[in-house]
Amino acid sequence: MSLLIQYTLLFASVLALVALGGCFSEHSGVINLGLEGIMVIGALGGALTMKSMDSAPAAVTVLVVLLVSALSGMAYAVLLAVACINFSADQTLVGTALNILATAAATVIVKAINMAENPDNVSATVKYVEAKKDFVVNIGSFQFNWFMLVALIALIAAYIILYKTRFGLRLMACGENPSAADSVGINVFKMRWAGVMISGFLGGIGGIVYITAGVSEWKFETGVAGFGFLALAVMIFGSWKPVNIGFAALLFGFFRALSNVYSGFDWLAALNIPGTVYNMFPYIISLLVLAFTSKNSRAPKSEGIPYDKSLR
Amino acid sequence: MEKKKSSFLRNETFLSVAAAIICILVGLLVGFLVLLAIKPEGAWAGILAIIKNFFNYPTKAAAMKYLGNTLVKTAPLLMCALSINFCYKVGLFNIGAAGQYVVGAAACLYAALAWNMPWYVCMILAMIAGGIFGLAVGFLKAYANVNEVISGIMLNWIGLYLTNMILGNVKESTSPYTVNVKGSALIPSLGLSALFSNNKYVTIAVPLSIVFAILVWVVLEKTKFGYELRATGYNKDAAKYAGMNEKKNIILTLMIGGCLAGLGAAFLYLTGYEQWSTTQSSVPGMGFNGIAATFLGGLSPIGTIFASFFIQHITSGGSYLDKSVYPSQISDLISAIIIYLCGFVMFFKLVMNRRAAAREEAKAEAAAQTPAGASVSAAAAADARQNADDGKEEGGKKE
């Protein structure tokens, strides 16, 4: 049971962080389909840092790894921002490209490093298991992970930033009606850059949380197995609002955790439902919810449309 | 004379090809830089190995055989690209092609392995399965206002898990792979394999995929149905006002897109070239690479044929890298960069168009100084300005 709670919270943390990233990006008017790729790059940065910080004290490791992951995610998000904001590229196309690119690039980088160290080692894994222990505090049989706290802080911060600060309200204005925002002196391009950068920051952290959640070392060839897209579903399910996103993340995280540990529950195992069904649940639910709620969708009105000053 | 030459420079096809070549060259350059960064000595040989792909083999027979392998994988890629292309012309981004491809694989493999159906039945079932997934996206879009990108992504994952579950019944007992496709379920080759040094995987799927490319072009450009679909894509409300059933058009488009992608899976899995791994945890890249091929092909079905071949050529080429030094994923990296750059194609075109327009205008002005050519050049200048406006529109109407 505590294992189920632990995984639920851990997966929910990942989903909440990444979904909040998507939320900031979309509120500024840019659809960020590249979240999956941002997660991979963030995870790569974090994993490499963990590997090189074997001996540092726990608190330092935690902070540095978080920082490096976030910065890697942001650096990668620059690619999306440049293409979609400054060059009005198709956001779906660029997001998809970034997802493919991230997995390929991460695999190449990890393999190159491994091969340079030892020519016989052609695996795409990073050895970070030692440093992983720094993130975990055991409370009885429950393993508390610092990332859960990070996700909670991010949720509260996102709520405050979006609704209680000038910056957040301006950001949302750029996603709703960029022309109107521009006419009152808000720099739409700057705001959208800020939105995408924040999504890179949160997506990067989400990536490192995701790969450290598993027991074994992560193979970079597999990317993050659709978690970026699942986070998008969480964001939509949470109707682009931080608090709702938090609850949606818990629900989706629960299903995801169930697919990992369902065999531990006698009555669930007795139902004899294959694990893949639990994996499918979150997607089916979000599709159903979308079908019933999209008529009056709460999506930012101008998301996905490149801002063109001359059309004002 | 002068006018003819400039109109060639600003010709839509020329611009598309030029933009595609820029994307390819930059992609290859980045790949080369990555190779350089890993180990400078073998970098040049490495990038050449990727570009050469099957030409790496010294004998013609072996080269033909491996050209055959590239073609076998080009066929499904082309079908996915066509699926995306078809929908994009109607203003829909069918990112769900990846999932439609996956359920196509499930349908054709299950029919072939569990029911021992002949290949054409399997193919039709794959088409239907893909079509149903496309239909779902279209239905949600038309009647529930769900963005086709989001529903497509959700269905990709639902399709993947569903397929893993279904094909789990026909897998080898000791491995996660599906049983080999045999006998009448294999697509016939009709002598094609003899052309490729008896590569038994080369079947009529390859020419069929090209036929479909031409068919898509004809339907979109030459029929009333295609015209209606494109009109719906340009302006949904105007199409509705003109008496077209825009909801029906959206659903039909995505259904056809789904059929194309589903068929693509049959084109690969019914050759026996690949087995489905029932433990895969990510959606196969075929559908996403299709996006690359579509955009690289300048959004034209005919251009897509060449672009699909090129993307597959580079991807296969990665396996000829010296594996003790370079990871083969570098070729994925190159194709990903090419897709990324395709996002800038509109921008490239706009710049090239403006350049050409500016040059023409300057020429026209110079000609206007001399009274002899006055009337002709005035017309040319007006034409140039007109074209420049067209170019702007081209860039602006992106969304």
Interface residues (C-beta under 8 A of the other chain):
Chain A: I31 L33 L79 A83 C84 F87 S88 A89 D90 T92 L93 V94 T96 A97 L98 N99 I100 L101 T103 A104 A105 T107 V108 K111 A112 M115 A116 P119 V122 A124 E221 T222 G223 A225 G226 F229 L230 L232 A233 I236 P274 T276 V277 N279 M280 Y283 I284 S286 L287 L290 A291 F292 S294 K295 S297 A299 G304 I305 P306 D308 L311
Chain B: V34 I38 F93 I95 L140 A144 N145 V146 N147 V149 I150 S151 I153 M154 L155 N156 W157 I158 Y161 L162 N164 M165 G168 S281 S282 V283 G285 F288 N289 I291 A292 F295 K323 S324 V325 Y326 P327 Q329 I330 D332 L333 S335 A336 I337 I339 Y340 C342 G343 F344 M346 F347 G395 G396 K398 E399
